[in-house]
Amino acid sequence: MWRLDGVKRWLSFGQVAHCFLVFAKHGDRSVGILVRRDDPGVTVVPSRPTSGFRSAMPTDLHLDGCRVPADRTAGAARPAR
């Protein structure tokens, strides 16, 4: 089980997405984790519209103690650069 906290800003098409691929650090490694919109602790907030970017429906993804099953990782954890 993964527990995620933090904010990812400026996700394109986040207002209509059902899932998000979030990259997180775990010790000295990076791991990709699939987060669903309906997971507990996930809040999707539309970003302030900006000129030329409005049609991309930018979003901020807030993760507050979001718990994600361990089987939702994308590949093996690799050392962070």
N, CA, C and O atoms as a GROMACS GRO file, in nm:
protein
  324
    1MET      N    1   0.086  -0.118   0.000
    1MET     CA    2   0.000   0.000   0.000
    1MET      C    3   0.090   0.124   0.000
    1MET      O    4   0.184   0.133   0.079
    2TRP      N    5   0.060   0.218  -0.088
    2TRP     CA    6   0.131   0.345  -0.095
    2TRP      C    7   0.048   0.453  -0.028
    2TRP      O    8  -0.075   0.453  -0.039
    3ARG      N    9   0.113   0.545   0.040
    3ARG     CA   10   0.046   0.662   0.098
    3ARG      C   11   0.110   0.785   0.036
    3ARG      O   12   0.231   0.806   0.048
    4LEU      N   13   0.029   0.865  -0.032
    4LEU     CA   14   0.080   0.980  -0.106
    4LEU      C   15   0.030   1.111  -0.047
    4LEU      O   16  -0.087   1.125  -0.014
    5ASP      N   17   0.121   1.206  -0.035
    5ASP     CA   18   0.088   1.341   0.010
    5ASP      C   19   0.160   1.439  -0.082
    5ASP      O   20   0.275   1.417  -0.120
    6GLY      N   21   0.092   1.546  -0.117
    6GLY     CA   22   0.155   1.648  -0.199
    6GLY      C   23   0.060   1.704  -0.303
    6GLY      O   24  -0.058   1.670  -0.306
    7VAL      N   25   0.113   1.791  -0.388
    7VAL     CA   26   0.034   1.857  -0.492
    7VAL      C   27   0.108   1.846  -0.624
    7VAL      O   28   0.228   1.874  -0.631
    8LYS      N   29   0.038   1.807  -0.727
    8LYS     CA   30   0.091   1.809  -0.864
    8LYS      C   31   0.014   1.917  -0.937
    8LYS      O   32  -0.109   1.912  -0.944
    9ARG      N   33   0.084   2.013  -0.991
    9ARG     CA   34   0.020   2.127  -1.057
    9ARG      C   35   0.027   2.115  -1.209
    9ARG      O   36   0.115   2.049  -1.264
   10TRP      N   37  -0.069   2.180  -1.273
   10TRP     CA   38  -0.075   2.194  -1.418
   10TRP      C   39  -0.084   2.060  -1.492
   10TRP      O   40  -0.006   2.033  -1.583
   11LEU      N   41  -0.179   1.978  -1.452
   11LEU     CA   42  -0.207   1.856  -1.526
   11LEU      C   43  -0.298   1.889  -1.644
   11LEU      O   44  -0.406   1.944  -1.624
   12SER      N   45  -0.256   1.859  -1.764
   12SER     CA   46  -0.339   1.881  -1.881
   12SER      C   47  -0.456   1.783  -1.882
   12SER      O   48  -0.438   1.664  -1.857
   13PHE      N   49  -0.574   1.832  -1.911
   13PHE     CA   50  -0.698   1.755  -1.920
   13PHE      C   51  -0.733   1.685  -1.789
   13PHE      O   52  -0.807   1.586  -1.791
   14GLY      N   53  -0.682   1.733  -1.678
   14GLY     CA   54  -0.712   1.675  -1.547
   14GLY      C   55  -0.857   1.690  -1.506
   14GLY      O   56  -0.907   1.613  -1.425
   15GLN      N   57  -0.926   1.789  -1.563
   15GLN     CA   58  -1.066   1.809  -1.527
   15GLN      C   59  -1.156   1.697  -1.578
   15GLN      O   60  -1.266   1.679  -1.526
   16VAL      N   61  -1.112   1.623  -1.678
   16VAL     CA   62  -1.193   1.514  -1.733
   16VAL      C   63  -1.128   1.377  -1.714
   16VAL      O   64  -1.190   1.276  -1.747
   17ALA      N   65  -1.007   1.372  -1.661
   17ALA     CA   66  -0.936   1.244  -1.644
   17ALA      C   67  -0.996   1.162  -1.531
   17ALA      O   68  -1.046   1.216  -1.432
   18HIS      N   69  -0.991   1.031  -1.547
   18HIS     CA   70  -1.038   0.939  -1.443
   18HIS      C   71  -0.923   0.881  -1.363
   18HIS      O   72  -0.943   0.829  -1.253
   19CYS      N   73  -0.801   0.889  -1.418
   19CYS     CA   74  -0.684   0.839  -1.345
   19CYS      C   75  -0.563   0.924  -1.384
   19CYS      O   76  -0.562   0.991  -1.487
   20PHE      N   77  -0.462   0.919  -1.298
   20PHE     CA   78  -0.342   1.001  -1.314
   20PHE      C   79  -0.220   0.914  -1.287
   20PHE      O   80  -0.221   0.833  -1.195
   21LEU      N   81  -0.116   0.930  -1.366
   21LEU     CA   82   0.010   0.863  -1.339
   21LEU      C   83   0.098   0.961  -1.264
   21LEU      O   84   0.142   1.062  -1.319
   22VAL      N   85   0.125   0.930  -1.138
   22VAL     CA   86   0.200   1.018  -1.049
   22VAL      C   87   0.336   0.954  -1.023
   22VAL      O   88   0.344   0.836  -0.989
   23PHE      N   89   0.441   1.031  -1.039
   23PHE     CA   90   0.575   0.982  -1.007
   23PHE      C   91   0.614   1.036  -0.870
   23PHE      O   92   0.605   1.156  -0.843
   24ALA      N   93   0.658   0.944  -0.784
   24ALA     CA   94   0.692   0.980  -0.646
   24ALA      C   95   0.830   0.925  -0.612
   24ALA      O   96   0.877   0.830  -0.674
   25LYS      N   97   0.892   0.987  -0.514
   25LYS     CA   98   1.019   0.936  -0.463
   25LYS      C   99   0.992   0.846  -0.343
   25LYS      O  100   0.908   0.876  -0.257
   26HIS      N  101   1.064   0.736  -0.339
   26HIS     CA  102   1.057   0.642  -0.228
   26HIS      C  103   1.201   0.612  -0.188
   26HIS      O  104   1.267   0.528  -0.249
   27GLY      N  105   1.248   0.683  -0.086
   27GLY     CA  106   1.389   0.674  -0.050
   27GLY      C  107   1.473   0.733  -0.162
   27GLY      O  108   1.454   0.849  -0.199
   28ASP      N  109   1.566   0.654  -0.217
   28ASP     CA  110   1.648   0.702  -0.328
   28ASP      C  111   1.595   0.654  -0.462
   28ASP      O  112   1.667   0.657  -0.562
   29ARG      N  113   1.472   0.608  -0.466
   29ARG     CA  114   1.412   0.555  -0.587
   29ARG      C  115   1.290   0.636  -0.630
   29ARG      O  116   1.225   0.701  -0.548
   30SER      N  117   1.260   0.630  -0.760
   30SER     CA  118   1.139   0.691  -0.814
   30SER      C  119   1.044   0.579  -0.854
   30SER      O  120   1.087   0.474  -0.900
   31VAL      N  121   0.916   0.603  -0.838
   31VAL     CA  122   0.816   0.503  -0.873
   31VAL      C  123   0.695   0.572  -0.935
   31VAL      O  124   0.653   0.678  -0.889
   32GLY      N  125   0.641   0.512  -1.040
   32GLY     CA  126   0.518   0.562  -1.102
   32GLY      C  127   0.400   0.490  -1.040
   32GLY      O  128   0.400   0.367  -1.030
   33ILE      N  129   0.299   0.565  -0.998
   33ILE     CA  130   0.183   0.508  -0.932
   33ILE      C  131   0.057   0.558  -1.000
   33ILE      O  132   0.043   0.678  -1.024
   34LEU      N  133  -0.034   0.467  -1.031
   34LEU     CA  134  -0.160   0.503  -1.093
   34LEU      C  135  -0.260   0.542  -0.983
   34LEU      O  136  -0.297   0.459  -0.900
   35VAL      N  137  -0.303   0.667  -0.986
   35VAL     CA  138  -0.397   0.721  -0.886
   35VAL      C  139  -0.531   0.744  -0.956
   35VAL      O  140  -0.536   0.808  -1.061
   36ARG      N  141  -0.637   0.694  -0.898
   36ARG     CA  142  -0.770   0.715  -0.954
   36ARG      C  143  -0.835   0.837  -0.892
   36ARG      O  144  -0.810   0.870  -0.776
   37ARG      N  145  -0.917   0.903  -0.969
   37ARG     CA  146  -0.987   1.023  -0.923
   37ARG      C  147  -1.070   0.995  -0.797
   37ARG      O  148  -1.081   1.082  -0.710
   38ASP      N  149  -1.127   0.876  -0.786
   38ASP     CA  150  -1.214   0.844  -0.672
   38ASP      C  151  -1.142   0.779  -0.554
   38ASP      O  152  -1.207   0.735  -0.459
   39ASP      N  153  -1.008   0.773  -0.558
   39ASP     CA  154  -0.934   0.721  -0.442
   39ASP      C  155  -0.950   0.816  -0.324
   39ASP      O  156  -0.951   0.938  -0.344
   40PRO      N  157  -0.962   0.763  -0.202
   40PRO     CA  158  -0.970   0.851  -0.084
   40PRO      C  159  -0.846   0.938  -0.072
   40PRO      O  160  -0.734   0.889  -0.089
   41GLY      N  161  -0.864   1.065  -0.043
   41GLY     CA  162  -0.753   1.158  -0.027
   41GLY      C  163  -0.716   1.232  -0.153
   41GLY      O  164  -0.621   1.310  -0.153
   42VAL      N  165  -0.790   1.210  -0.263
   42VAL     CA  166  -0.763   1.279  -0.390
   42VAL      C  167  -0.862   1.393  -0.407
   42VAL      O  168  -0.983   1.373  -0.394
   43THR      N  169  -0.811   1.511  -0.435
   43THR     CA  170  -0.894   1.626  -0.468
   43THR      C  171  -0.842   1.687  -0.598
   43THR      O  172  -0.724   1.716  -0.611
   44VAL      N  173  -0.932   1.704  -0.693
   44VAL     CA  174  -0.897   1.762  -0.822
   44VAL      C  175  -0.952   1.904  -0.825
   44VAL      O  176  -1.072   1.926  -0.810
   45VAL      N  177  -0.862   2.002  -0.844
   45VAL     CA  178  -0.898   2.143  -0.841
   45VAL      C  179  -0.860   2.207  -0.974
   45VAL      O  180  -0.743   2.206  -1.011
   46PRO      N  181  -0.957   2.264  -1.048
   46PRO     CA  182  -0.921   2.333  -1.172
   46PRO      C  183  -0.821   2.446  -1.145
   46PRO      O  184  -0.837   2.522  -1.049
   47SER      N  185  -0.718   2.456  -1.229
   47SER     CA  186  -0.620   2.564  -1.218
   47SER      C  187  -0.680   2.693  -1.271
   47SER      O  188  -0.778   2.692  -1.344
   48ARG      N  189  -0.618   2.804  -1.233
   48ARG     CA  190  -0.661   2.932  -1.288
   48ARG      C  191  -0.640   2.931  -1.438
   48ARG      O  192  -0.533   2.892  -1.485
   49PRO      N  193  -0.741   2.973  -1.514
   49PRO     CA  194  -0.723   2.975  -1.660
   49PRO      C  195  -0.616   3.075  -1.703
   49PRO      O  196  -0.605   3.184  -1.646
   50THR      N  197  -0.541   3.036  -1.801
   50THR     CA  198  -0.440   3.125  -1.859
   50THR      C  199  -0.462   3.133  -2.009
   50THR      O  200  -0.519   3.042  -2.069
   51SER      N  201  -0.418   3.238  -2.067
   51SER     CA  202  -0.435   3.258  -2.210
   51SER      C  203  -0.365   3.148  -2.289
   51SER      O  204  -0.247   3.120  -2.267
   52GLY      N  205  -0.437   3.087  -2.379
   52GLY     CA  206  -0.380   2.985  -2.464
   52GLY      C  207  -0.373   2.846  -2.404
   52GLY      O  208  -0.338   2.751  -2.474
   53PHE      N  209  -0.404   2.831  -2.279
   53PHE     CA  210  -0.396   2.701  -2.212
   53PHE      C  211  -0.531   2.654  -2.161
   53PHE      O  212  -0.544   2.542  -2.113
   54ARG      N  213  -0.632   2.740  -2.171
   54ARG     CA  214  -0.764   2.710  -2.117
   54ARG      C  215  -0.823   2.583  -2.176
   54ARG      O  216  -0.885   2.505  -2.104
   55SER      N  217  -0.805   2.560  -2.307
   55SER     CA  218  -0.864   2.442  -2.371
   55SER      C  219  -0.801   2.312  -2.324
   55SER      O  220  -0.857   2.205  -2.348
   56ALA      N  221  -0.684   2.317  -2.258
   56ALA     CA  222  -0.620   2.197  -2.204
   56ALA      C  223  -0.676   2.159  -2.068
   56ALA      O  224  -0.634   2.060  -2.008
   57MET      N  225  -0.772   2.237  -2.018
   57MET     CA  226  -0.838   2.212  -1.889
   57MET      C  227  -0.737   2.181  -1.778
   57MET      O  228  -0.743   2.074  -1.718
   58PRO      N  229  -0.645   2.274  -1.749
   58PRO     CA  230  -0.542   2.248  -1.648
   58PRO      C  231  -0.602   2.227  -1.508
   58PRO      O  232  -0.702   2.287  -1.471
   59THR      N  233  -0.536   2.140  -1.434
   59THR     CA  234  -0.584   2.098  -1.303
   59THR      C  235  -0.468   2.085  -1.206
   59THR      O  236  -0.355   2.056  -1.246
   60ASP      N  237  -0.497   2.107  -1.079
   60ASP     CA  238  -0.404   2.075  -0.972
   60ASP      C  239  -0.457   1.949  -0.903
   60ASP      O  240  -0.576   1.940  -0.874
   61LEU      N  241  -0.370   1.855  -0.876
   61LEU     CA  242  -0.406   1.731  -0.810
   61LEU      C  243  -0.353   1.735  -0.667
   61LEU      O  244  -0.231   1.739  -0.647
   62HIS      N  245  -0.441   1.736  -0.568
   62HIS     CA  246  -0.403   1.739  -0.428
   62HIS      C  247  -0.415   1.598  -0.370
   62HIS      O  248  -0.521   1.535  -0.380
   63LEU      N  249  -0.307   1.549  -0.312
   63LEU     CA  250  -0.305   1.417  -0.250
   63LEU      C  251  -0.282   1.436  -0.101
   63LEU      O  252  -0.177   1.484  -0.059
   64ASP      N  253  -0.380   1.397  -0.022
   64ASP     CA  254  -0.373   1.416   0.123
   64ASP      C  255  -0.397   1.281   0.191
   64ASP      O  256  -0.510   1.244   0.222
   65GLY      N  257  -0.287   1.209   0.214
   65GLY     CA  258  -0.299   1.076   0.275
   65GLY      C  259  -0.366   0.977   0.182
   65GLY      O  260  -0.432   0.883   0.227
   66CYS      N  261  -0.350   0.998   0.053
   66CYS     CA  262  -0.412   0.911  -0.047
   66CYS      C  263  -0.349   0.771  -0.038
   66CYS      O  264  -0.227   0.757  -0.046
   67ARG      N  265  -0.432   0.670  -0.020
   67ARG     CA  266  -0.384   0.533  -0.010
   67ARG      C  267  -0.414   0.459  -0.140
   67ARG      O  268  -0.528   0.454  -0.186
   68VAL      N  269  -0.307   0.402  -0.198
   68VAL     CA  270  -0.316   0.335  -0.327
   68VAL      C  271  -0.258   0.195  -0.311
   68VAL      O  272  -0.150   0.180  -0.254
   69PRO      N  273  -0.329   0.091  -0.359
   69PRO     CA  274  -0.275  -0.045  -0.349
   69PRO      C  275  -0.140  -0.059  -0.419
   69PRO      O  276  -0.114   0.007  -0.520
   70ALA      N  277  -0.055  -0.143  -0.365
   70ALA     CA  278   0.081  -0.162  -0.418
   70ALA      C  279   0.081  -0.215  -0.561
   70ALA      O  280   0.179  -0.194  -0.633
   71ASP      N  281  -0.024  -0.282  -0.604
   71ASP     CA  282  -0.026  -0.339  -0.739
   71ASP      C  283  -0.053  -0.234  -0.847
   71ASP      O  284  -0.060  -0.270  -0.965
   72ARG      N  285  -0.067  -0.107  -0.811
   72ARG     CA  286  -0.089  -0.002  -0.910
   72ARG      C  287   0.039   0.073  -0.946
   72ARG      O  288   0.033   0.187  -0.991
   73THR      N  289   0.153   0.010  -0.927
   73THR     CA  290   0.278   0.073  -0.969
   73THR      C  291   0.301   0.048  -1.118
   73THR      O  292   0.259  -0.054  -1.172
   74ALA      N  293   0.368   0.141  -1.182
   74ALA     CA  294   0.400   0.128  -1.324
   74ALA      C  295   0.546   0.090  -1.337
   74ALA      O  296   0.633   0.177  -1.339
   75GLY      N  297   0.574  -0.037  -1.345
   75GLY     CA  298   0.712  -0.084  -1.356
   75GLY      C  299   0.780  -0.090  -1.220
   75GLY      O  300   0.720  -0.059  -1.117
   76ALA      N  301   0.905  -0.129  -1.222
   76ALA     CA  302   0.983  -0.141  -1.100
   76ALA      C  303   1.034  -0.005  -1.056
   76ALA      O  304   1.058   0.083  -1.139
   77ALA      N  305   1.051   0.012  -0.926
   77ALA     CA  306   1.109   0.135  -0.872
   77ALA      C  307   1.254   0.142  -0.918
   77ALA      O  308   1.328   0.043  -0.909
   78ARG      N  309   1.295   0.257  -0.965
   78ARG     CA  310   1.433   0.276  -1.014
   78ARG      C  311   1.502   0.386  -0.935
   78ARG      O  312   1.435   0.475  -0.881
   79PRO      N  313   1.634   0.381  -0.927
   79PRO     CA  314   1.705   0.486  -0.855
   79PRO      C  315   1.672   0.625  -0.913
   79PRO      O  316   1.666   0.643  -1.034
   80ALA      N  317   1.650   0.722  -0.824
   80ALA     CA  318   1.624   0.859  -0.867
   80ALA      C  319   1.751   0.920  -0.921
   80ALA      O  320   1.861   0.884  -0.878
   81ARG      N  321   1.737   1.012  -1.014
   81ARG     CA  322   1.854   1.080  -1.072
   81ARG      C  323   1.879   1.209  -1.001
   81ARG      O  324   1.973   1.281  -1.034
   0.00000   0.00000   0.00000
